[in-house]
Amino acid sequence: MEKENNKCRKGANIPYRTFGVYGTGKAIYGISNIITNKIYVGSTTNIQKRLIKHFNELFHNRHRNKKLQ
């Protein structure tokens, strides 16, 4: 990864363009809470769009699954 790609938004720990590597295909995915070790498992027809939505909701503390917050 180029140095430019490692830049993060203020308060975030996920670099810009991170989700571009996943493409836009179908997928089953998991997101884990590193504090509680709980795992959210989901599926989607557009993985890039779905992951961006998840992490945006988590960043703004409004994810519907409060166990991930």
C-alpha positions in Angstrom: 0.0 0.0 0.0 1.2 3.5 -0.8 1.8 5.9 2.1 -1.1 8.1 0.9 -3.5 5.2 1.3 -2.7 4.8 4.9 -4.2 8.1 5.9 -7.1 7.9 8.3 -9.9 10.2 9.0 -9.8 12.1 12.3 -10.9 9.7 15.1 -10.9 6.6 12.8 -8.5 3.8 12.6 -9.4 2.5 9.1 -7.4 4.0 6.2 -9.0 5.6 3.2 -9.8 3.2 0.4 -9.7 0.2 2.6 -13.0 -1.3 1.3 -12.1 -0.9 -2.3 -10.1 -4.2 -2.2 -13.3 -6.1 -1.6 -15.0 -5.2 -4.8 -18.7 -5.1 -5.2 -19.6 -8.8 -5.3 -21.7 -11.1 -3.0 -20.2 -12.2 0.3 -20.7 -13.6 3.7 -18.7 -11.6 6.3 -18.0 -11.2 10.0 -17.3 -8.2 12.1 -15.8 -8.8 15.6 -15.9 -6.7 18.7 -12.3 -7.0 20.0 -13.4 -6.1 23.6 -16.2 -8.6 24.0 -15.2 -11.1 21.3 -18.7 -11.1 20.0 -19.0 -11.6 16.2 -21.6 -10.2 13.8 -22.1 -12.4 10.8 -24.0 -11.1 7.7 -24.4 -11.6 4.0 -24.8 -9.1 1.2 -24.9 -8.7 -2.6 -22.5 -5.8 -2.5 -19.8 -6.3 0.2 -18.0 -2.9 -0.4 -21.2 -0.9 0.1 -22.3 -3.0 3.1 -19.0 -2.7 5.0 -18.8 1.0 4.4 -22.4 1.3 5.9 -21.5 -0.9 8.9 -18.3 1.0 9.8 -20.0 4.4 9.2 -22.8 3.4 11.7 -20.3 2.1 14.2 -18.1 5.3 13.9 -21.2 7.4 14.6 -22.4 5.2 17.4 -25.7 4.4 15.7 -25.3 0.7 14.6 -28.5 -1.3 15.2 -26.5 -4.1 16.8 -25.5 -2.5 20.1 -23.3 -5.5 21.0 -20.8 -4.2 18.3 -20.6 -0.7 19.7 
